[in-house]
Amino acid sequence: MQYLGEILRNAKPVLILLGISAALVIGITMMMQYFIEGAPAEIELTNEDSLDQLDILTPEVRDDYQADISSNMNPIAVLNTNRGVIEIELYEDFMPITAGNFMKLAEENFYDEVKFHRVIEGFMIQAGDPITKTDQVMRYGTGGPGYSIPDEHVQGDNLTNVRGTISMANSGPDSGGSQFFINLADNTNLDYDKTPLTSKHPVFGRVINGMDVVDSISIVETNSTALPLEDIVIESVEIRR
């Protein structure tokens, strides 16, 4: 017994070091997982822009919005929100991966009860994070479906970030999953092939009805992180084919 006790006393520092090492490994692994899988999917303003410099749309410009269906073969996503209904043509013909992913998630009820967690008047409104179904406000913007899809960078007259288009939010190349935003103005600086060439957000559809609902969401009161002070909720999403 005395010999066993001596062994344990000698081994104690080693066991402590092993415990510390294990804790460090776990901590580093968790941090890496956060940065790889949970980085905020944000749409950044360009360097020369600021929130104060955004063009706030006049009522005349808002009322003048018109968007025709580009193809009767494309599906329509119907977003039923607590502010009204938004209908979006999904460009399945040109963006099959991105539009297909949105439809898959919608048909799995993934977007039901998701909140718009980032609203910047004159810029865009953003949603699609499942964490917004919880009260973990500090994590809003970091959630996704558990996978990412490749970016579809395709040239086309309709595939540019202009007012009324829906586009993928991401935290870098090929990192999009479920988060999306609707452009409130012409934000072509977010296109992959336009200056300043620092943002790459693929457009995969456009609002065809309910832009007045989008605009009403854009002017709600928000906090310093652009989170609406009142919940703006996507109650359900239907796909019409």
Phi, psi and omega in degrees: 000320179297322179294319179296320178296322179295321179297316182295320178296319180290329183278345185305312179300324180293318179296322178296315179298320179296321178296317179296317180298318180297319179297319179296317180299316179297316180297315179296319179299317180294321179295317179297319180297321179296312184289331180279314188257339189240020177292140181302132175272095187240153176253111187272143170290151178289163185302326184276354180262161169211167180301326182290340185263359181292142178281111177279124186291138176282159177304326180297316179294319179299314183292339184277358185295129175217137177213118179271153176294130182280332179208128178291350179276343182282146177286160178244128174265126179252108179267112176268107182249168177284004174248355182137185185257135177240125178251130186232125170285127178263126184280067179295334182291323181255337185233063187296326181289309185290312178296321179296321178295317179299316180296319179301311181295320180298317182287344174268006182063024181298322186274353181298127178073011173284143181260154165284115187256354180215115184229118180233109182302135181082001182232285182193166171238138189236142179208186175107002181266117181294340179295337180291353173282349181252182177261017180276069188302323183295343181260359180303134180098354183252358185267167180193190183276357182096006177207171176230160180243155178290147176293136173256100178259099185236137176279142179177150182299328182268353189260048179229148185284082176246171183308130177093350180279152175254135188220160181278132169273147179203172178246017180151181182303135175055037182244004179291150179218288182231341185280142183217168175217156176247124182288132177269341181217179176284106182247055185294346175295349178270355179287151181291335187247018179233152180299144011269012176064024179255347179242145181218086184242105184292128174279135180225016176175180180208143178295127177250338174213143177095018177295335175295328176291316177303314181295325179293326176292325186294341184252012177290158180286138182232167175268193185291344178258011179074015176278125178303140180286336173247144183294127172250109194244136168274106185285325177195162176229127176249145176248119177257130181246000000 
